[in-house]
Structure formats: C-alpha cells, structure tokens
Amino acid sequence: MKLPAIHAKGDRVIWAVVIVLSLVSVLAVYSSTGQLAHKMKGGNTEFYLIKQVALVTLGLALMYSVHLVHYGVFSRIGQVLMIISVPLLALTLTTAEVNSASRWLTIPFINLSFQTSDLAKLGLVMYLSRLLSRKQENIKDFKSAFVPLIIPILIICGLILPANFSTAALLFGTCFILLFIGGVNTKYLMAMMGIGIASLVLFIVIMLNFDMPGRIKTWKSRVENYLNIEVAEKDRKEENGSAPKKDKKADANYQSTQAKVAIANGGLFGMGPGQSEQRNILPHPYSDFIFAIIIEEGGIIGGAIVVLMYLILFYRVVRMVKYSPQLFATFLAIGCTLLLLFQAFINMAVAVNLFPVTGQALPLVSMGGTSTLATSCAIGIILSISRHCVNEGKPKGKEVTNAA
C-alpha cells in the first residue's frame, strides 16, 4: 500500500533552509547536552536527542499545517491573540512574585508550561500588520494613525519588559522598522527613537549606580559582565574588608571567555561532530551558546553556513514580497522575518561577545519548547504568504492594497 504523498507548497528555498537548520539543530543539541543528561537523566544521553527529534518533527508538522492556511486568516487571528496576550502577560507578572517563573505560565491539570511572550510577539506583529494595511490613506497623521499604532506596541512591550528585557527590545525594534516601512511620519518615529534612547541611557546609568530589585539585578550583572565592570565585588571588598571567594561560574568574564575558547578551538574546519571540548564547560551550550559549539565542531565554515541560511531566508522574503498581493501580506512577512533574524543575530552576537548575555535562543537550532513552536508558526506564515506571492517570478493575481 502506498502512503499518500505530502506536497509542501510555498517557497522551496525557504523549505530547504528550514531542513538544513533542523538537521544542524539535532546534531548540535545532541552533542551539547551530554553534561545535562548526566546531571538530569542519569547519563541517558539519548533522552535529549529523542526529545529534540520529536520537537523538530512537531515543529515541521506545525509549519506545514500553518502554511496551508490562507494568510488573510491571520489578520483575524492577530486580533484574537492581542486580546488573549494582554491578560496572559499580566498574569505572568503576578505569578512571578510567587514562583519567580516570570516568563512562563503553566496550564492547569496537564502541567504544560509555555512562554507567554512567544504568543504575544506573533499576535502583535499580526495586529500591527493589519492596522498598517488599513491606515495607509492617513498614515502620516498623528491622531488617526500614529497613536493607534503605537499604543498596542507600548502595552505589549511594557508587559514583557519586567520579565524579559531582551525580548521586549527585540519586539519593539521589529515594530519600529515595520512602522518605518509602513510609511508612518518620520518625525514621529525619530522623536520616539530619541525618547527611547534617552530613557535607555538614563536607566542604565541609574541601574549601574544604585541597587535595584528583582530582574534588574540580573540585567545589571549582565551589563557589568559585558563591560567588565566589577562594581559589586569592589563594594563587597570595601564593606567586608577582604576579597570574597571567587566562584568560577559567577566570574564576570567566564561565559564569554569559554565561548571564545570554543570558537578558537574550531578554527577553520572545526574539531568534528561530537568532538567539542567546551560543551561540558560552557554554560547553556544547547541554547544561549549553541552557536559557539557549532563553530567549535564545524569551524568557521560551519558557522558561516548557519549565518548564510538566515541571510538566504531574508533574501527570499525580500524577493517574495515584491509580488505580494496585499499590503497586509507584505507587512506580515517582513515582521515575522525580522523577528527571527533579530533573534538569530542577537544569539550569535552574544556567542562572539559582541552583545551581553540576553538569553535569546537561536531560531530553529537551539533546544527549546514553545520558542521552537512559535518559530515554526512564524515560518509557516511566511510560507503561506509565499504560496500567493510568487508564480515563476511573476505576480500572482491582481494587486490589492488593503488586507481582508
């Protein structure tokens, strides 16, 4: 009996990028989870391999299902997700005081945890794409265009910010570029950028010079680590009159140093699959610093291939939206792509010590749960749009200027 064929539609190059990154993910996660397996699963190193294969398979199935949905449906879904996201993010902040799980909510009875910001990111991009496509006639106006567009951005990013600064900044940057592409008055955007930069500088100055509660302590530590500032240690020395014992894992330069060692070990061609020496030393080698492990085992060539995959994705989307049948589709494809690319390059920049540690996963590669599924949904949306945008390099259907 022959099994029914599964015919994937949409941009085949994007599908190829997804497959390549998925294979890299399985190999990299298996190689980098040895110590975690010995610590958590009694040495069963196959546990995380099987888990990652299952998660990648589920992600591909979700991606395939989403790409069969007409992109116009996501205009309505964005509205629903915005309505759901606000109370979920607020609930996440309130539960953080009890269990410190400031990024996660657990579904009762089934005990399944999910990261609420992943839901909110997709919802905001969908909703903003809808608004931009509908307000093109008066897009330069402050009251009727800029204010309705900026309010949902500030609400969602503001609710994400206390628990996850990097995600809030990434999402805000994506939305800012969408507003620019959408034709929002430049002077309003520049004013918003100026206020944002001034507020950020002021916040960092206050954070570095005063003791702050909650997550701000973590942000302060990461900025100090990146800038090689040891303010806290100096204060303790002055207070206690002696130097504190130095914890290797807490050393300001430990993570970046070990990542640099991994990259140096890799050289041009790498040490080979499964031959990493830093995977048992580097903190979170399967998520935050998986790119360093990829370079150690695959060399600069292996790292360049991963970077190239993301650049190809960006190129194909830019090429694709030239033939977009609707403005909503254009904004949605660009928004989803920017979310993935910003997250990818932030993760890789952290691995090579260009950015302070942020906790952002490498899309389609890092070990994860809801982040992997959210990434799969985003790429499924892009593929859904590509089905209606390109037909042998020519526009498909008549061009429409407003979303359904």
Secondary structure, 3 states (H helix, E strand, C coil): CCCCCCCCCCCHHHHHHHHHHHHHHHHHHHHHCHHHHHHHCCCCCHHHHHHHHHHHHHHHHHHHHHHCCCCCHHHHHHHHHHHHHHHHHHHHHHHHHHHCCCCEEEECCCCEEEEHHHHHHHHHHHHHHHHHHHCHHHCCCHHHHHHHHHHHHHHHHHHHCCCCHHHHHHHHHHHHHHHHHCCCCHHHHHHHHHHHHHHHHHHHHHHHHCCCCCHHHHHHHHHHHHHCCCHHHHHHHHHHCCCCCCCHHHCCCHHHHHHHHHHHHHCCCCCCCCCCCHHHCCCCCCCCCHHHHHHHHHHHHHHHHHHHHHHHHHHHHHHHHCCCCCHHHHHHHHHHHHHHHHHHHHHHHHHCCCCCCCCCCCCCCCCCCHHHHHHHHHHHHHHHHHHHHCECCECCCCCCCCCC
